[in-house]
Amino acid sequence: MPDTEILLAFLAASVVFAAMPGPAMIYTAAQTIARGRRAGLWAALGINLGGFVHVVAAAAGLSAVFRVVPEAYLAVKLIGAAYLVYLGVAMMRQRMGAVPEGLEALPRVSPRRAFFQSVTVEVLNPKTALFFISLLPQFTDPSAAWPIWVQLLVLGTICNAMFGLGDLVCVLFAGTVVERFRRSSASERLARWFGGSVLVGLGVRMAADRS
């Protein structure tokens, strides 16, 4: 592993990046508001697993293809953007399951499905791949006993875990806020429309981003 000074600098950078509100936090908050805390937690877990896929790809050198082949980057970005828009529209059009009078209406989409949707969303985000291959090599040490790819894998796992903790805090906060409001049919519809609009906005932003 890199020496202590480099590792501490890396941990500090990871904490700063994890604390900055980003698309992943916004996405998990939208899932929580629209579908409840349990779905939000599964969505955060899915985002984290999707991030780990990018960590493994960075360690294996696969993510570098996005720098070498801009067309591949653009294609994956547009597919990911279209998928986000699709999820947002589906969330806004989603009907609630029939429940006895006086009980909370629950979304038809299961937390497990939210998990797999979230993995797909993150895997189809090429900016995550570029983030890892831009950040991680700066904190590796060629003279260390561990090979570079192992260092990249370990550092990426630590960084991804930091982001996961940030998303978890966001979900818990959003869940607490939502639970303070009475869950009527009107509030359920409003939550779905708000969450869906956020996902559509994220998709449009991803497609329009020129970076």
Secondary structure, DSSP 8 states (H G I E B T S, - for coil): ---HHHHHHHHHHHHHHHHS--HHHHHHHHHHHHH-HHHHHHHHHHHHHHHHHHHHHHHHT-TTHHHH-HHHHHHHHHHHHHHHHHHHHHHHH--B----TTS---BSS-HHHHHHHHHHHHHT-HHHHHHHHHHGGGG--TTSSS-HHHHHHHHHHHHHHHHHHHHHHHHHHHHHHHHTS---HHHHHHHHHHHHHHHHHHHHHHHH---
